[in-house]
Amino acid sequence: MQNQSPMPCPSDGPEEIVHEYINLDTMPDEALASLVEIELPNLTPRFGLMPDLASFVDGGPRTPACAPPPGLDALPAGEKLHWHVSWDRILQMLNEPVQAFTWRGDKRVFNVLRSWVLVIWADGRITPLRWRTRSCGVVRLTPAISNELNLAQLASEGGWLAVVSEGMKWELVHAHMQLGHAMTAQEPRTKNQQMFAAFRDSLLAQVRQMHLDSRIQSLLGLDCAAVGHAQAAYGLKHHAGANEVTVASYNWALSQFLELETLQRESPHLLPFYPLVADEVSLLTGHELTYQIKRLVTRAVGRTGWMLMLRHGRHLFVDVHERYGVNDAAAWLDLLQLHSLLGGDAPAPRPLLDLVMRQFGNQFSQRRAYFAPVQKAQQAWAHFGDLWRKAPPANEREMDNWALVAGWIADPLGPSRFDACQRSLGFDHLVRKARAWEENRSAWVSVHNALLPVWHAAVSDSDWDLRFLKDRTAFWKEGTDMGHCLGRRGGPSLGLCKLFASVFFQGQHIGTALYTGQGDHWALAEAHGKYNQPLSAQQLRALRRLGKRICQPAYPCGGRR
């Protein structure tokens, strides 16, 4: 199979092939891709080179080597045969998943599934490239994104199918041009979608059956220790899956190999934390890495936090990105402080951590630091955590009491500490005090109740209802019923472009939603369940649908002034 465009060929003299004056280490990836393609002319993709496919579409060979899965019956006979032949070509590629080349003496180049090209340098690091079919149907090597290419699942993740599909689309266009058949711009895309709807699951099943991921790793000759370090250390920082080793993480693990080997031997629980502080610690200081990290952590969170990290490692931080929206050292140390305060010598139970953190932030308004507001009532929260660990809530009624006490402590006018007598009276005493506080606040709100500039009637759709909050009493009741802070601190924050609503599903109160005006329509800004718990994706879709039924008022609103 020949490439579709002229390609410079190297001369016969080896001294002309190896251009030693070119500094490949400083060469941009785009230029490197072009150089690799020029100097390795046998390096070609599997699909997209415009072979003569006219015979496939017009009824040439009649017997495919291997029948593809069912799902192509609706296609015309000629095109069905074309897909049969394409199936055979894909299976041939899977049987030979890696092409290996030696380039410029000490560099290895691998054509993986005829979709990606990996340039492996003498020091082991990898530069990823990929075959891309441009709008004119010309296939060229282009840089790939290092953080997206998973070396551990090059076959099973199915990214190569997109490359194959892209090339096959242009092959189909070319075949029809040979035959003089006209095609619309959308037709090749549609036909490819038909094909891969039939092929994809079967091909990925074939990949798993052939154990192709491990086979590709073996053929690439990756450093097993570096792969392990990348999974243990780098992965959690980038909230990667358990079996994910990106090119970026692998290269980083190679660059930090000595440090990671040292931590793996001395303190393996610290491996996930190391990428966050790699710029602040070094073996060159003459001190052990464990000592340097210990000094950094204890200065921030104390000895208790350090012992928690040492004993439990990554298990403390698996949801740090979900809670903070970032994954950096500051977020880790902040979460570690909360664990130390609420959990004592053990990690804080997740429901307890959720209840406390949701008093100050949620998935729609994440904080960079939760310990700062908690610290204002540190002693009270520590007592709260101690009581929870001794007797956690066993049912929803008890959970309502815990949420009530948490809201009381989190209130700016709530208690900052409890004396020895109050602590000895137990949790029931805190519930009585919190209920008295709630009744006092409710009475104050009733006296100072006022209508708010909320103009819209309730919105209903099948099982769903939105009942908009129109006065301060409604806001207070919503916060009380749902166990969150709405209406408790400083009253509701309203404007012409905000609508708060109680959310009901089949008559049951399940959450609270906020809609904001955006141009000429209203959109869901945030929504929460009881105790600020997140709603499901299906529930959020229903609320977005309801938002489209909110009408514009007669006066300026929804962002229009």
C-alpha positions as CSV (number, residue, x, y, z in Angstrom):
1,M,0.0,0.0,0.0
2,Q,1.5,3.3,-1.1
3,N,1.0,6.7,0.6
4,Q,-1.1,9.1,-1.3
5,S,1.4,11.9,-1.7
6,P,5.0,12.1,-2.7
7,M,7.3,11.6,0.3
8,P,11.0,12.5,0.4
9,C,13.1,9.4,0.5
10,P,16.4,9.2,2.3
11,S,19.5,8.6,0.2
12,D,21.5,5.4,0.3
13,G,24.4,6.9,2.3
14,P,23.9,6.4,6.1
15,E,25.8,9.6,6.7
16,E,23.1,11.5,5.0
17,I,20.3,9.8,6.9
18,V,21.7,10.6,10.3
19,H,21.7,14.4,10.6
20,E,23.5,14.7,13.8
21,Y,23.4,18.5,13.7
22,I,19.7,18.4,14.4
23,N,19.0,18.6,18.1
24,L,16.0,16.3,18.5
25,D,15.6,17.0,22.2
26,T,14.7,20.7,21.5
27,M,12.7,20.0,18.4
28,P,9.0,20.8,18.6
29,D,6.7,17.8,18.4
30,E,5.2,19.0,15.1
31,A,8.6,19.1,13.5
32,L,9.5,15.8,15.1
33,A,6.4,14.2,13.6
34,S,7.3,15.3,10.1
35,L,10.9,14.2,10.5
36,V,9.9,10.7,11.7
37,E,7.5,10.4,8.8
38,I,10.1,11.4,6.3
39,E,12.9,9.2,7.6
40,L,10.8,6.1,8.2
41,P,8.8,5.8,4.9
42,N,7.6,2.3,5.9
43,L,5.8,3.8,8.9
44,T,2.2,4.1,7.6
45,P,-1.3,4.0,9.1
46,R,-3.6,1.1,8.4
47,F,-6.5,3.2,7.1
48,G,-6.8,6.4,5.2
49,L,-4.1,5.9,2.5
50,M,-6.7,5.8,-0.3
51,P,-6.4,2.3,-1.7
52,D,-8.3,1.2,-4.7
53,L,-11.6,0.3,-3.0
54,A,-13.8,0.7,-6.0
55,S,-14.0,-3.1,-6.4
56,F,-15.2,-3.4,-2.8
57,V,-18.1,-1.0,-3.3
58,D,-18.9,-2.2,-6.8
59,G,-19.0,-5.9,-6.1
60,G,-15.4,-7.1,-6.5
61,P,-14.3,-9.9,-4.2
62,R,-17.2,-11.8,-2.9
63,T,-15.9,-13.9,0.0
64,P,-14.7,-12.1,3.1
65,A,-12.1,-13.9,5.1
66,C,-14.1,-13.5,8.3
67,A,-17.7,-12.4,8.6
68,P,-18.2,-9.3,10.8
69,P,-20.9,-9.3,13.5
70,P,-24.6,-8.8,12.6
71,G,-26.0,-5.3,12.2
72,L,-25.1,-4.5,8.6
73,D,-28.1,-6.1,6.9
74,A,-29.6,-2.7,6.0
75,L,-26.7,-1.7,3.9
76,P,-26.6,-2.2,0.1
77,A,-24.7,-5.3,-1.0
78,G,-21.7,-3.5,-2.4
79,E,-21.2,-1.4,0.7
80,K,-21.8,-4.4,3.0
81,L,-19.0,-6.2,1.2
82,H,-16.8,-3.1,1.7
83,W,-17.4,-3.3,5.5
84,H,-16.7,-7.1,5.4
85,V,-13.3,-6.3,3.9
86,S,-12.7,-3.5,6.4
87,W,-13.5,-6.0,9.2
88,D,-10.8,-8.3,7.9
89,R,-8.3,-5.5,7.7
90,I,-9.0,-4.5,11.3
91,L,-8.5,-8.1,12.5
92,Q,-5.2,-8.3,10.6
93,M,-4.1,-5.1,12.4
94,L,-5.0,-6.6,15.8
95,N,-3.0,-9.7,15.1
96,E,0.0,-7.5,14.5
97,P,-0.7,-4.6,16.9
98,V,2.9,-3.1,17.0
99,Q,5.4,-2.3,14.3
100,A,8.9,-1.7,15.6
101,F,11.6,0.5,14.0
102,T,15.1,1.5,15.0
103,W,15.7,5.2,14.3
104,R,19.0,7.1,14.4
105,G,20.8,4.4,16.2
106,D,19.4,4.5,19.8
107,K,15.8,5.6,19.4
108,R,12.9,3.2,19.0
109,V,9.8,4.0,17.1
110,F,6.6,2.0,17.5
111,N,3.5,2.1,15.3
112,V,0.8,1.0,17.7
113,L,-2.4,-0.3,16.2
114,R,-1.5,1.8,13.2
115,S,-3.1,4.7,15.1
116,W,-0.3,6.1,17.4
117,V,3.4,6.4,16.9
118,L,5.5,6.3,20.0
119,V,9.1,7.7,19.8
120,I,11.0,6.2,22.8
121,W,14.2,8.0,23.5
122,A,17.5,6.6,24.8
123,D,16.5,7.6,28.4
124,G,13.1,5.8,28.1
125,R,10.9,8.8,27.9
126,I,8.1,8.8,25.2
127,T,6.9,11.3,22.7
128,P,3.4,10.3,21.5
129,L,2.3,11.0,17.9
130,R,-0.9,10.0,16.1
131,W,-2.1,9.5,12.6
132,R,-4.6,12.2,11.6
133,T,-6.6,12.4,8.4
134,R,-6.9,16.1,7.4
135,S,-9.9,17.7,5.7
136,C,-8.3,17.0,2.2
137,G,-8.0,13.3,3.0
138,V,-4.2,13.5,3.5
139,V,-2.8,11.3,6.4
140,R,0.0,12.9,8.4
141,L,1.6,12.3,11.8
142,T,0.7,15.0,14.4
143,P,1.5,15.4,18.1
144,A,-0.7,13.5,20.5
145,I,-1.7,14.8,24.0
146,S,0.5,13.1,26.6
147,N,-2.1,13.3,29.4
148,E,-4.8,11.5,27.4
149,L,-2.9,8.5,26.0
150,N,-3.2,5.6,28.5
151,L,-0.2,3.2,28.0
152,A,-1.9,0.6,30.1
153,Q,-5.0,0.3,28.0
154,L,-4.0,1.4,24.5
155,A,-6.3,-1.3,22.9
156,S,-9.2,-1.7,25.3
157,E,-10.0,2.0,25.7
158,G,-10.9,2.1,22.1
159,G,-9.3,5.4,21.1
160,W,-7.7,3.7,18.1
161,L,-11.2,3.0,16.7
162,A,-11.7,6.8,16.3
163,V,-8.5,6.9,14.2
164,V,-9.6,4.0,12.1
165,S,-13.0,5.5,11.6
166,E,-11.5,8.8,10.5
167,G,-9.3,7.1,7.9
168,M,-12.1,4.8,6.6
169,K,-14.4,7.8,6.1
170,W,-12.0,9.2,3.6
171,E,-11.4,5.8,2.0
172,L,-15.2,5.6,1.4
173,V,-15.2,9.1,-0.2
174,H,-12.3,8.2,-2.4
175,A,-13.9,4.9,-3.5
176,H,-17.1,6.6,-4.5
177,M,-15.1,9.3,-6.4
178,Q,-13.4,6.5,-8.4
179,L,-16.8,5.2,-9.3
180,G,-18.1,8.6,-10.2
181,H,-20.8,8.4,-7.4
182,A,-21.8,11.7,-5.8
183,M,-21.8,11.8,-1.9
184,T,-23.1,14.5,0.4
185,A,-20.8,15.9,3.1
186,Q,-22.7,14.1,5.8
187,E,-23.0,10.7,4.1
188,P,-19.5,9.3,4.8
189,R,-19.9,10.2,8.5
190,T,-23.4,8.5,8.6
191,K,-22.1,5.3,7.0
192,N,-19.2,5.2,9.4
193,Q,-21.5,5.5,12.3
194,Q,-23.5,2.6,11.0
195,M,-20.4,0.5,10.7
196,F,-19.0,1.2,14.1
197,A,-22.4,0.7,15.8
198,A,-22.1,-2.9,14.5
199,F,-18.4,-3.3,15.0
200,R,-17.3,-1.5,18.2
201,D,-18.5,-3.9,20.9
202,S,-17.3,-7.0,19.0
203,L,-13.9,-5.5,18.3
204,L,-13.4,-4.5,22.0
205,A,-14.5,-8.0,23.0
206,Q,-11.9,-9.4,20.6
207,V,-9.3,-7.1,22.1
208,R,-10.0,-8.4,25.6
209,Q,-10.0,-12.0,24.5
210,M,-6.6,-11.5,22.9
211,H,-5.2,-9.8,26.1
212,L,-3.9,-7.1,23.7
213,D,-3.2,-4.4,26.4
214,S,-0.6,-6.5,28.2
215,R,0.8,-7.8,24.9
216,I,1.3,-4.2,23.6
217,Q,3.0,-3.2,26.9
218,S,5.4,-6.1,26.5
219,L,6.2,-5.3,22.9
220,L,6.9,-1.6,23.9
221,G,9.4,-2.7,26.5
222,L,8.1,-0.3,29.2
223,D,9.9,-0.1,32.5
224,C,7.7,-2.0,34.9
225,A,8.9,-0.2,38.0
226,A,8.2,3.2,36.3
227,V,4.7,2.0,35.4
228,G,4.1,1.0,39.0
229,H,5.4,4.3,40.3
230,A,3.2,6.2,37.8
231,Q,0.1,4.4,39.1
232,A,0.9,4.8,42.8
233,A,2.0,8.4,42.7
234,Y,1.1,10.4,39.8
235,G,-2.4,8.9,39.2
236,L,-4.1,10.2,42.3
237,K,-3.0,13.8,41.6
238,H,-4.7,13.7,38.3
239,H,-7.7,11.7,39.6
240,A,-6.8,8.9,37.3
241,G,-8.2,5.4,37.4
242,A,-6.5,2.5,39.0
243,N,-5.2,1.1,35.7
244,E,-4.2,4.3,34.0
245,V,-0.7,5.2,33.1
246,T,-0.5,8.2,30.8
247,V,2.5,9.1,28.7
248,A,2.9,12.2,30.9
249,S,2.8,10.2,34.1
250,Y,5.3,7.6,32.8
251,N,7.7,10.2,31.7
252,W,7.4,12.0,35.0
253,A,8.0,8.7,36.9
254,L,11.2,8.1,34.8
255,S,12.5,11.6,35.7
256,Q,11.8,11.0,39.4
257,F,12.8,7.4,39.4
258,L,15.4,7.5,42.3
259,E,13.1,9.6,44.5
260,L,10.1,7.3,43.9
261,E,12.2,4.2,44.5
262,T,13.4,5.6,47.8
263,L,9.8,6.4,48.9
264,Q,8.6,3.0,47.7
265,R,11.2,1.4,50.0
266,E,10.9,3.7,53.0
267,S,7.3,5.1,53.1
268,P,5.0,3.8,50.3
269,H,2.0,5.6,51.8
270,L,3.6,8.9,50.9
271,L,3.9,8.2,47.2
272,P,0.5,9.8,46.3
273,F,1.6,13.0,48.2
274,Y,5.0,13.3,46.6
275,P,4.0,14.7,43.2
276,L,2.4,17.6,45.0
277,V,5.6,18.6,46.8
278,A,8.2,17.3,44.4
279,D,9.5,20.9,43.8
280,E,9.9,21.4,47.6
281,V,11.8,18.3,48.6
282,S,15.0,16.8,47.1
283,L,17.6,14.2,47.8
284,L,20.2,16.8,47.0
285,T,19.6,18.4,50.4
286,G,21.2,15.5,52.1
287,H,18.1,14.7,54.2
288,E,15.9,11.7,53.7
289,L,12.7,12.3,51.7
290,T,10.5,11.0,54.4
291,Y,12.0,13.4,56.9
292,Q,11.5,16.4,54.5
293,I,7.9,15.5,53.8
294,K,7.2,14.8,57.6
295,R,8.6,18.3,58.4
296,L,6.4,19.9,55.8
297,V,3.2,18.1,56.9
298,T,3.7,18.5,60.6
299,R,4.3,22.2,60.3
300,A,0.9,22.5,58.5
301,V,-1.3,20.0,60.4
302,G,0.6,18.7,63.4
303,R,1.8,15.2,64.4
304,T,-1.7,13.7,64.4
305,G,-2.2,14.6,60.7
306,W,1.3,13.2,59.9
307,M,0.5,9.9,61.6
308,L,-2.8,9.6,59.7
309,M,-1.1,10.2,56.4
310,L,1.6,7.7,57.2
311,R,-0.9,5.0,58.2
312,H,-3.6,5.5,55.6
313,G,-2.0,7.2,52.6
314,R,-4.1,7.6,49.5
315,H,-7.3,6.4,51.1
316,L,-7.6,9.7,52.9
317,F,-7.6,11.7,49.6
318,V,-9.4,9.7,46.9
319,D,-12.2,12.3,46.8
320,V,-10.1,15.5,47.3
321,H,-10.8,16.8,43.8
322,E,-14.6,16.2,44.2
323,R,-14.5,18.3,47.4
324,Y,-12.2,21.1,46.5
325,G,-12.3,21.3,42.7
326,V,-8.5,21.1,42.7
327,N,-5.9,18.6,43.6
328,D,-2.9,20.4,45.1
329,A,-0.9,20.3,48.4
330,A,-3.1,23.0,50.0
331,A,-6.3,21.0,49.5
332,W,-4.6,17.8,50.7
333,L,-3.4,19.4,53.9
334,D,-6.7,21.1,54.5
335,L,-8.6,17.8,54.2
336,L,-5.9,16.2,56.5
337,Q,-6.7,18.8,59.1
338,L,-10.4,18.0,59.0
339,H,-9.6,14.3,59.3
340,S,-7.4,15.0,62.3
341,L,-10.1,17.2,64.0
342,L,-13.1,15.0,63.4
343,G,-11.6,11.6,63.3
344,G,-9.1,11.6,66.0
345,D,-6.5,8.9,65.5
346,A,-8.5,7.4,62.6
347,P,-9.8,8.9,59.3
348,A,-13.1,10.7,59.9
349,P,-16.2,8.7,58.7
350,R,-17.3,9.9,55.3
351,P,-20.9,10.8,56.3
352,L,-19.5,12.9,59.1
353,L,-17.0,14.6,56.9
354,D,-19.8,15.3,54.3
355,L,-22.1,16.7,56.9
356,V,-19.6,19.2,58.2
357,M,-18.1,20.2,54.9
358,R,-21.6,20.8,53.4
359,Q,-22.3,23.4,56.0
360,F,-19.8,25.6,54.1
361,G,-19.6,24.4,50.5
362,N,-21.0,21.9,47.9
363,Q,-20.3,20.6,44.4
364,F,-21.6,23.8,42.9
365,S,-19.7,26.2,45.2
366,Q,-16.5,24.4,46.2
367,R,-14.2,26.0,48.7
368,R,-10.4,26.0,48.5
369,A,-10.2,25.6,52.3
370,Y,-12.9,24.2,54.6
371,F,-10.8,24.1,57.8
372,A,-10.7,28.0,58.1
373,P,-14.5,28.3,58.9
374,V,-14.4,25.1,60.9
375,Q,-11.5,26.4,63.0
376,K,-13.7,29.3,64.3
377,A,-15.6,26.7,66.4
378,Q,-12.8,24.1,66.5
379,Q,-13.5,22.8,70.0
380,A,-17.2,22.5,69.3
381,W,-16.6,20.6,66.1
382,A,-14.1,18.3,67.8
383,H,-16.7,17.4,70.4
384,F,-19.3,16.9,67.6
385,G,-16.9,14.4,65.9
386,D,-16.2,12.6,69.1
387,L,-19.9,12.1,69.8
388,W,-20.5,10.8,66.2
389,R,-17.7,8.2,66.4
390,K,-19.2,6.9,69.7
391,A,-22.8,6.7,68.4
392,P,-23.3,7.5,64.7
393,P,-26.9,8.1,63.5
394,A,-28.8,4.9,62.8
395,N,-31.8,6.2,60.8
396,E,-33.0,9.3,59.0
397,R,-34.7,10.7,62.2
398,E,-31.4,10.6,64.1
399,M,-29.6,12.1,61.0
400,D,-32.1,15.1,61.2
401,N,-30.9,15.7,64.7
402,W,-27.3,15.6,63.7
403,A,-27.9,18.0,60.8
404,L,-29.7,20.3,63.2
405,V,-26.8,20.4,65.6
406,A,-24.3,20.9,62.7
407,G,-26.3,23.9,61.4
408,W,-26.3,25.4,64.9
409,I,-22.6,25.1,65.3
410,A,-22.0,26.4,61.8
411,D,-24.2,29.5,62.4
412,P,-22.1,32.6,63.0
413,L,-23.9,33.1,66.3
414,G,-23.6,29.4,67.2
415,P,-21.4,28.0,69.9
416,S,-17.6,28.0,69.4
417,R,-16.9,25.7,72.4
418,F,-18.6,23.6,75.0
419,D,-17.5,23.5,78.7
420,A,-16.9,20.3,80.6
421,C,-20.4,20.3,82.0
422,Q,-22.0,20.6,78.5
423,R,-19.8,17.9,77.2
424,S,-20.7,15.5,80.0
425,L,-24.5,15.9,79.2
426,G,-24.0,14.1,75.8
427,F,-25.7,14.5,72.4
428,D,-29.3,14.9,73.6
429,H,-28.3,18.1,75.4
430,L,-26.9,19.5,72.1
431,V,-30.1,18.5,70.3
432,R,-32.3,20.4,72.8
433,K,-30.0,23.5,72.6
434,A,-30.1,23.4,68.8
435,R,-33.9,23.0,68.7
436,A,-34.3,26.0,71.0
437,W,-32.0,28.0,68.7
438,E,-34.0,26.9,65.7
439,E,-37.3,28.0,67.4
440,N,-35.9,31.4,68.3
441,R,-34.7,32.0,64.8
442,S,-38.0,30.8,63.4
443,A,-39.9,33.2,65.6
444,W,-37.6,36.1,64.6
445,V,-38.1,35.3,60.9
446,S,-41.9,35.2,61.3
447,V,-41.8,38.6,63.0
448,H,-39.6,40.1,60.3
449,N,-41.1,38.2,57.4
450,A,-41.4,40.1,54.2
451,L,-42.4,39.3,50.6
452,L,-39.5,39.0,48.2
453,P,-39.3,40.0,44.5
454,V,-40.3,36.5,43.3
455,W,-42.9,36.7,40.6
456,H,-43.2,33.2,39.0
457,A,-46.0,30.7,39.7
458,A,-45.2,27.0,40.4
459,V,-44.0,24.9,37.4
460,S,-45.1,21.3,37.0
461,D,-44.1,18.6,34.6
462,S,-45.4,15.1,35.0
463,D,-44.1,13.9,38.4
464,W,-42.0,17.0,39.0
465,D,-43.0,20.3,40.7
466,L,-41.0,23.6,41.3
467,R,-42.5,25.7,44.0
468,F,-40.7,29.1,44.2
469,L,-39.8,30.6,47.5
470,K,-41.5,34.0,47.9
471,D,-40.9,35.2,51.5
472,R,-38.3,34.9,54.2
473,T,-40.4,32.4,56.2
474,A,-40.4,30.1,53.1
475,F,-36.6,30.3,52.9
476,W,-36.3,29.5,56.6
477,K,-38.6,26.5,56.3
478,E,-36.8,25.3,53.2
479,G,-33.5,25.3,55.0
480,T,-35.0,23.6,58.1
481,D,-36.8,20.9,56.1
482,M,-33.7,20.2,53.9
483,G,-31.1,20.5,56.6
484,H,-29.0,23.1,54.9
485,C,-28.2,26.8,55.5
486,L,-30.7,28.4,53.1
487,G,-32.3,31.4,54.9
488,R,-30.3,31.0,58.0
489,R,-27.3,33.2,57.5
490,G,-28.1,36.8,56.5
491,G,-31.3,35.8,54.7
492,P,-31.7,34.9,51.1
493,S,-29.5,36.5,48.4
494,L,-32.0,37.5,45.8
495,G,-32.0,39.6,42.7
496,L,-34.0,40.0,39.5
497,C,-32.0,37.2,38.0
498,K,-32.4,34.6,40.8
499,L,-35.2,32.1,41.5
500,F,-35.1,29.6,44.4
501,A,-37.5,26.7,44.4
502,S,-38.5,23.7,46.5
503,V,-38.2,20.6,44.4
504,F,-40.9,17.9,44.6
505,F,-41.0,14.5,43.0
506,Q,-44.3,12.7,43.1
507,G,-45.4,14.9,46.0
508,Q,-42.2,14.3,48.0
509,H,-39.9,17.1,48.9
510,I,-36.5,16.0,47.6
511,G,-34.4,19.1,47.3
512,T,-33.8,22.8,46.5
513,A,-32.9,24.4,43.2
514,L,-31.6,27.8,42.1
515,Y,-32.3,29.1,38.6
516,T,-30.5,32.2,37.2
517,G,-31.5,34.3,34.2
518,Q,-29.1,33.9,31.3
519,G,-29.9,36.2,28.4
520,D,-33.4,35.4,27.3
521,H,-33.9,32.1,29.3
522,W,-33.5,30.6,32.7
523,A,-31.0,27.9,33.5
524,L,-30.3,25.6,36.5
525,A,-27.4,27.1,38.5
526,E,-27.3,24.5,41.3
527,A,-29.5,22.0,43.0
528,H,-29.2,20.0,46.2
529,G,-30.9,17.2,48.1
530,K,-31.4,16.9,51.8
531,Y,-28.3,17.9,53.9
532,N,-26.8,19.4,50.7
533,Q,-26.3,15.9,49.2
534,P,-25.9,15.9,45.4
535,L,-28.8,14.9,43.2
536,S,-28.5,12.2,40.5
537,A,-27.7,13.0,36.9
538,Q,-31.3,12.0,36.0
539,Q,-32.8,14.3,38.5
540,L,-30.6,17.2,37.3
541,R,-31.7,16.6,33.7
542,A,-35.3,16.8,34.8
543,L,-34.7,20.1,36.6
544,R,-33.0,21.5,33.6
545,R,-36.0,20.5,31.5
546,L,-38.3,22.3,34.0
547,G,-36.1,25.4,33.8
548,K,-37.1,25.8,30.1
549,R,-40.7,26.3,31.2
550,I,-39.9,29.4,33.3
551,C,-41.3,32.4,31.5
552,Q,-39.8,35.9,31.4
553,P,-41.5,38.5,33.6
554,A,-42.9,41.8,32.3
555,Y,-40.1,43.8,34.0
556,P,-36.4,43.5,33.3
557,C,-35.0,40.1,34.4
558,G,-33.0,37.2,33.3
559,G,-29.9,39.3,32.6
560,R,-31.7,41.9,30.5
561,R,-31.6,45.4,31.9
